[in-house]
Amino acid sequence: MNNTKSSKQVECRFISKLLLKNCFFAVKTLLLTMVILNHGITGVNAAPESLRPDIKIRNITNTSSVSASVRIAKDPRNNTLYYLKQNGDIYQVNLSLSTSTLVYNSSNHNVGETQGMAIGPNGTIYLVGNADLVNNQTKAVIVKGVVNSSTGQRVWSVLAKSAGYPKSKTAYDHRFNGVVVSPDGNFIYVNSGARTDHGEVQSVNGQYPNIRDVGLTTCIFRLPTNGKNLFLVNNRESLKASGYIYAEGIRNTYDMAFAANGDLFGAENGPDRDMPEELNWLRLGGHYGFPWRIGGTDNPQQFPNYNPATDRLLDSRFNAVQRGYFRNDPTFPIRPAINFIEPILNLGPDADSYRDPVDGKVKDASVLGQSFSTFTTHRSPLGLVFDTQGVMSPEFNKDGFMLSWTPGDPTGETLPGPFKDPSQDLLHLNLTKVGTTNYKLNATRIAKGFNKPIDAEIIGNKIYVLEYGGNQEIWEVTMPTK
């Protein structure tokens, strides 16, 4: 959840809350998820609407409790649905009765602040969490719960831990979050987001001089599921030598999913500058550009003549702009001499609004006959799923679907979120492979009016949407079949 998952209104609000030490527990609980999402305003609880007569939406249950709901996942063995709370509580959903039951908590798996959950083909549950350390440091904790075939009980153990590394103590501490299991069950892929907005120095008031991102941030790890107590050092070259780095140049890929053909995709959240949000085809050894390339465009702070005062893509309503994180930066790291992998191009008709860096006006890329890399700025793409079973009607068969977290303004730019784009919707992503190098897509809204939707799961022709806002409802979106 960056722009869910860059900072937007949420980052501004929660930075100020961090100063209220007497509210430590409440802030800590909210900050983790909201910083990931980096956006958000409290909205009223209302039912979402289908934008097509052949797509139906019904409410399953509300998940509201003392802790926020952050993930939803199915057990592929029997299609049992589970959702995860930020405090580590895991609930099992009864879809027929529209009820849920607490089945595991932190006393079982020993992770108190969870951001990621996935379930492998053999029913193993994988959780991704983070723990605060002294000296303004943090570390990742990744656990697995394996079902004992004899007793049927789940046995929890540590798959991997990271070394401690410095937080930035800003709204950009994305930390470890999204996780997905390979179709064969042999690996998990875990996102570790940036500790910066766009690669700027974040020294924690001088405690970590000249530190930007570090070895454990801005990458996606690939870890063997049979691992036990793996240790992830805070050194990129050592991590590569161990075979743990899958992809680099990631700002915050809060959600990943495998398509029916086995290709892995990730939804990427952008910074506080008006730069597009990305969808990427994730490949082994790939570098996706951060912090030099973001949303298919260059980060101007890398250039010696950068003057933020003349940058039309800086909006003073955003935290990184207010705090002067966009600046002339002579020590910005030199761009590596490699070919970055560009985001997937969106050909519209939806989720493709942008601000022109020349005249500052908001425009619609597909209306102008332009492609776009990939989604409207500040949309916060997440909740990515695919019809891997190929059960949907030809129009949707084996295609992708994606949520967006941030409330937008469908007619203008009154909100510091997606401009001329309502967002908070369910998009149909019709992906087409372009040779062997990349994909292009058409994005079309098929449902609207969700309340800060945070994650999705798919069972057959039904997409289950989990909301973070309101009563944290679970909605069932029934798609047409063959």
N, C-alpha and C positions, 0 to 999 in steps of 0.2 A: 504494500500500500504505500508508494513513494510519493507519488504526487498525490500519493497515497501516501506514495512512494517516492521529491524536491519540495521545496517548501512553499507552501501556499499559506492559506489562512491558519491552518492548524499549527504550522511551525511558529508563526508569530504568537499565537495564543499560548502555546505550551512552553515556549522559552520563558515567557513572563511567569508562567506558573512554576517553572523550575526554581524560581527565586523564592517561592513561598515554602520555606522548609517545613513549616508546621503541617503542610498538606502533602508530605512526602509520599505516603502510601497511595493516596488517590492519584497523584500526579504520575507516580511511577507506573501504576497500572494502566492509565490512559496513554501515557507518553509513548510507550513501546510500540503499540500498534499505530497510533496516530502519526508518529514520526516516520514510520515506514510509509504510511500513506501520504504524509506531508500535506494533507489538505483537510478540509471538512468544516462544516457548520451543522449545528444541530437542526434537524428538520422534523416536521410533523410526521406521524406514522400514517401512511396511506397505502392503499393497495396498488401495486403496479398494474399496467395495462398492456395487453397484447396489441400490436399494430397490424395484426392479420387475423382474419376470422378463423383460419385453420390452426391457429396456435392458441392453446388454452392455458390459463394460469389459475392455480388454486393454492390456498394457504395450507401448509402442513402443520406448523407449530411455531410458537415464539420461544426463543432461547434465552430471554433476558434473565440475568442473575447478577451477582456482585462482581463478576468478571466478564470482560468482553468476549464475544464469540469471534474467532479469527480464522478458522479453517473448517472445511467440510470434506469428507472423503468416504469412499465405499470400500468394503472388503470384496475384492473381485471373485472370491470363492462363492459367495452367496448373495451379493449385492446389498448386504446390510450397510446402512448409512450411519456414519458417526460425525459428530462435530466436536471441535476443540475449543476450549476456553483459554484465555491468555494465562491464567493461573495454573494450567496443566490439567484441568478437569476434562475428561473425555466422556461424552454422552452417546448412547446408542439410540437411534431413532426407530420407532415403529411407524412405518408409513401408513399402515392400515388404520391404526388407532389414532394417528396424529399425536403421539406422545413420545417422550424421550426419557431415558434412564441413565443415571450416572453409573459408569462401569469402571473407570480408573481415575486416579488423581495423583498428585505429586508424591504422595506417600508410597505409591506403587513404583513410579518411574524416576523419582528424585529430580525432576526438572520443574522449577517453580515459575519460570517465565518462558512460555512457549510461543513460537511464531510460525512453526511449520509442522505439518503432519501429512504423511502419505502411507498407503497400505500396499504391500507387495502382493504378487500373485499367490503366494502361499499364506497370506493372512497376517504376515508380520507388520506391526505398526512401527513407523519411524517418526520420531519427534525431534524437532530442532529448537533449541533454546539458547539463552544467553545468561551469563551470570556476571554481576558487577564485582570487581576486585578493588583492592586498595590502589591509591595513587591514580585515580581516575582511569582505571583500565577495565577491560571487559574480556570475557572469553566465551567461546561457543561450547555447547554440550549437545551431542547427538546421541540419542539412545534408540534402542530397538526392543520391541516386545514380541518375542517368538512364542508361538503356541506349542506347548508340549503335546506331542501326538498321543502320549499315553494317558495323561491326566486331563487334557483339554485346557489346562491353565496356561496363562501367559507369563513367561519369564522375561523380566526386563534386565538389560545389561547396557553398558556404555559401548557404543560403536566407535565414537571418536570424541576427542576434546581438542580444543586449540590452546596454544600458548596465550598468555595475556597480551593484549595490545591496547594502545591508548585510544580512548574515546576522544571525541572532539568537544563534548559537552555542549553541543548545538543540536538543532533539530535534524541534523544530517547524519546522526549515528544510526545507520540503517541496520548494521550488524548482520548476523546469520538469520535467514528466514525461510525462503521457499525451498521445498524439497519435492522431488519426484523420483519414482522407482522405474528402472528400465523395464521394458516389457518382459524380458527373460528373468527378471528378479535378481540379477547378479550385481547390480550397482544402484546406488542412489546418487542423485545430482543435487547439490546444495548450493544455494546462492549466498554469497557474502557481499553485501552492499558497501557502498562508499562510506567513509567517515567525513566526507566533504560534500559541498553542493556541486562544485564543478572543478575540483582539483586545486582549490586554493589552500594556502597555509592555514592550519587550525592548530595552534600551539597550546591551547588551554591556558591562556594567560601566561605564556612563557614556560610552562612546565615541560613542554615537548617542542623545543625550538625548531622552526623550519619544517615541521612535520606536515605532510599532506596526506596522501593515502599510503598504506603500508602493505607489507607482503601478504597479509591475511585478508585484505579488503579488495573490492572491485574485481571479483573473479567468481567462477563457478567451479566447485569441487566435484570430482567423481570418486566415490569411495566404494570399495567392495562391501557388499552386504554381509559377508561372512567375517568382516573385520571385528576386532575386539581391542578396545583401548588404544585405537590409533591416535597418534599425537601429531597435530598440525602445527608446525613451527611458524614463527612470524618472519619467514624469509622466502621470497618468491622462487628463487633458484632452487633452494632445497625442496620446496614443495613440488616443483616440476620434476626434479630428479627422482622423487618418490612416486611419481606418476599420479599425483592427486589433483593437479590442475587440469581442468577440462577446457575452459575458455577464460579469456581475460578481457579487460576493457569494458567491464560491466558496471554501470552506475548503481542500479538496483533492480535486478530481475526478480520481482517479488513472486511471480508465478511462472511455472513451466509446465509443458504438457507434450506428450508424444502423439503424433498424428498416426493415422491408420497405416501409413507406409513406413513407420518407424523413425521418421525425422523428428528431432526435438526442437520445440519452439519456446521462446521466452518473451514475456511482455515486460518492457523496460520503461522505467519512469525517469523523466527528465528533470532539469534543474529549475531554479527560480527565474531564469531568463526565458523569454517566450520562444522556446525551441521545441520541436515536435517530440512526442512520445514514440517509442519504437516497438515494433514486433520484429524479432530476429530469429533466423534459422540458426540454431546453435550447433556448432561443429567442433570436433576435437582439435585443439591447437589454435582455434580462431581468436583473433583480437577484434573487439567490437568498438574500439575507438576512444572510449572514455579515458582521460578527460579531454583529448584533443578533438575528437569528433563526437557530436551529440545530435541525434535526430537528423542525421544526414547533412549536417552543416558544421563548419569549424567553430570551435570555442575561441572567441576573439581574444581571450585573456592570454593566449599563448604568444600573441604577436607584440613586438616591442612598441608599436605605435598605438596600442589600444587606448582609447579615451572613453570611459564609461559615460561621460557627460553627453556624448553624441550618439550613444547606442540606443536606437529606437526600440529595441527588444527588451529593455529593462523597465519594469513596472514598479513604481515606488511603493506599491502595496505589499510587495513580497519581502520576506525577512532578509534574504541574502543581499538584496538591493539596499534596504534600509541600513544594514550593518556594514556596508562598504566592502562586502566580499568580492564584488566585481571591481577590479582596480587595475591600473597599469602595473604589471608584475614581471619585472626584468628577470627574475630567477625561475620563472615557470619552466618546468622540465622540457627538454628538447624532444620533439616528436620522434618516436622510434622509426627507423628506416624499414618498415614493413607495410604490407597492404592490409588496411583495415577492412573488415567485412561490413558492408553498408546495410542499413535497415531494409526491410521489405517495403516495396512501394505500394501505396494505397491509391487505387484509381477511383475511389468514391463508390457510391454517391455520398456517403456519410462519414462523419468523424474526421474531416479533412480541412478544417478551418485553420488559417495561419495569419500571422501579422507580417506584412511586407516590411523587410528591414530597410527599404529605401524610403518609402513614404509613410510607414507606420500604420497603414490602414489594414483592417481585418478583411480577408478575402477567402473565397471557397476554391480550393485547388481544382476539384473536378469540374466545377462550373466554368473555370477558365481553361479546361482541357489539359491541366497539369497533373502529374503524379506527385505523390507526397510521401515523406519518410517518417512515420507511418500514420500517426494519429494526432488530432488536435492537441495543442500544447496544454499541459496541466490536467489532462483528462484522467490520468492515473489508471492505466490499463492493468487488469488482473482478472482472476476467475476464468482462466483459459482452459477450455475443454474441446475434445474432438469426438466426432461420431466414429469411433474406431471400429465399431461392430458393423457399420454400414447398414443400419436398419431404417434410416430416415428416407423420406421421399427423394427422388432424383435431384431436386433443387438444393437439398441440404446434405445429400449423401456423402459421408466421410469428410465433411467440412468442419471448420472450427467455429467456436462461439466464445465470446469474450465480454466481460463486464467492464464498467468504468466507474470509479469511486466518486469523483468530485462533482458536486452540483455546478452546472453551467448556466449561462444566459443564452437562450435559444435565439434571441433577436438582436443582442448587442454585446456589450462587454462591461456590464455594471458590476459583475462579480470578479474577484481575482482568481478565476478558474477558467474553464474552457469558454472561449468567446464565440458567440454565434453558434453555440453547440450545447444542447441541453444536458448531455452526458447522463450518468446514473441509469444506464440502459443495458440491454443485451444486444450485442452486435453479432450478425452472421458474417463470418469471414470465409469468402470463397477464394481459396488459395490456388494459384496456378504456378507450377515450377517453370522457371526460365532457364532452359538448358540444364547445366549442372551447377550453376553458380549461385542462384538465389531463387526467390519467389516473388510474385506480385499478388495482390489481392483486391477484391472488391468488398468494402465494408458496408453493411446495410443494417439499420436499426429494425429489430423485430419485436422488442418490448421496451417499455419506458416506465419511469416513475418509481424505480427502486430507491430505497433509503440507504445510501452509502453501502451498496453491495460490495462484499469483501472477498467472497470465494464462491466457486461453483463446482459441482460434480455432475456426472452424466451416467445414467443407468438406462440402457436401451434408447428409447426415443424421448426420455424425460430428463430435463436439465434441472438440477436443484440449486437454487440461488440462496446463499446465506447473506443476510444483511448485518451490518455493524450498527446502523442507526435505528432509532425507534425502539421497538421491542425485540430487535434482532431476530426477525422472522426468517423462517425457511419457506421458500416458494417453490412449487413444482410447475415447471413450464413444459407442457406436452406438445411435442413437435409432430408434424404429419409423418406417417410412415410410408413405406413403398406401396 
